[in-house]
């Protein structure tokens, strides 16, 4: 189904870009731009705008990142049972690996983490729909030098993933 949707997106971008380019050239009077640049530019603009205007063309989240993976942190190996791009856990040893917004990697035991929360910013789009942008997981630790860590989870496309990881941390870290 995903390939069919992408093929339709390509076809719509080509048709819409062709029509918009020639309308801008002949009707609006942008004759100082050659149609050889105007039409492909409109096609690219249509390609970018289609997912924002029609949710059908939005990229679907990838399959869940479950399964073992080995990460290396400060010379130590960490076997993750569940992982995402910036956070991973080992459900057996109850350790959490993450990369904070500064790019530094951390490996913490369950006892080192005091609190965790999911934060985001609500922003309305032009049609009144609320997007949950700038999703972060915030970890509060026992470390006096580094008491809080901010983990970037992504834009509104990753809001559900951030909620899932918040729930996963809750399941792992609650006694």
N, C-alpha and C positions, 0 to 999 in steps of 0.2 A: 504493500500500500504506500510506503514511503517513496518509492521510486516513481510511482504514478503521480503522486502529489508534486514531486519535484519537476517532472516532465510538464505538468500543467502550469507550474510556476514559470518555467522557462518559456513556454509558448505564450503565456499571458504577458510576460515581460517583453518579449520580442514584439508582439502585436501592439501593446500599449506604448512601448517606446517608439515604434515606427509611426504610429498615429500622432503621438504627442510631439515628436520631433518635426514632422512635416507641418503640423498645425502651428508650432512655434515659428517655423521658418516662413510659411506663407501667410498665415492669418495675423499673428502677432507682429511679424515684421522683423524677426531677428536674422536679417539677411547678412549681417556682418559675420555670422558664424556659418561655416560651411555645413551642409546637411550631413556630410561624412563624419563630422564630429558631433553634431547636435543629436542625430538619431541614436547613435550608440550611447551617448550620454544619457538620453532619456530611457534607453533600455536598462542601463545600470541603475538609474534612479527607480524605475519600476520594480526591478529585482529586489532592491533594498526596501522599498515601501510596502510591497505585497505582504510580508509577514506582520508588519505593524498594523496594516489595515484589516487583514483577514486572518483570524487565529488559525485557520486550517493550514496555513503555510508556515506556522511557527515550527522550529525544530523541536522534535520530541526528545525528552531526556533519554540518555543512554541506559542500557541495562544496568541494574544495580551492581555496584562493585563489591561483590562478596567473593570470598575465597581467599586462600592464603597468598601472601606476598611478603617478600623480605625487604625491609628498609634498613639503611645504615645511618645511625645517628651517633656522632662523636666517637666513632670507632667501635660502637656496639651494634650488633645485629638485632633487629626487631621483626618478629614474625607477626604480621597483621592478619587477623581473621576477617576483618571488614575494613574496607578502605575507600576513600574518596581522594580527590586531588590534593586537598590540604589537611586532611585529618584521617587517622587510622586508629583502630583499637585491636587489642588482643583480648578476646573474651575469656581466655583461660588464665592468663597472668594478670588480667585487669590493669593493663597499661594503656596509656593514650599517647600517640604520636601526633604532632601537628606542626604545621608551618605557619608562623604568625604573619601579620601584615608587613613586618620588617624583613621577611625572608629567612628568619632564623628558625631552625628546627629544634623541637623540644620532645623529650620523652619523659613522661611523668607517670608515677605510680598512682593508684587509686587514692591512697592516703594523702597525696600531695595536693589534690584538687578539692577546694572547699565548696565552690559554687560554679554553676554554668548557666548560661541563658542564651536565648536566640534574640537578636535585635535586628530590626530592619527599619526602613523609612518608607512610609506610605506616600505615594505620589499619584495624583490622578492624571490620566491621559486626556486627550482632547475630546473623548467621547464619554467621559464621566466614570470610566472604569478605574479602580484603584489598583496600582501596581505596587507590589512589595519589593522595593529596590534595595540595594546595598545590604544584603543579608550577611550577618556576622554571627559567629559563636563567640561568646565572651567567657573566658575561664578565669576564675579567681583562685589563686593558689596560696600555699603556706610560705612561699619564698618571699623573704623580706625585700630582696633586691629586685625581683620581678613578680609583683603581686597580681598583675592582670595580664592576660594575653588575649589578643583579638585575632580571630581566624576568619578570613574572608571566604565566604561560601559562594558569592556571585550575585548576579542581577536577579530580576524577577523570575527568570526561567529556573533558577535554583532555589526558590523559596520552599518548595516541597522537599527538596533534598536537605536544606538546612533544618526544616522541621523534623525530618526523619533522623538526622544526626543528633538533634537535641534529645529526641526520644531515646535514641540508642545510648547516648551518654547517661541519661536518666536511668535506664535499665542496668547499665554497667556499673555506675558509681553509687547508686543507692544500695544500702546494705540489705 
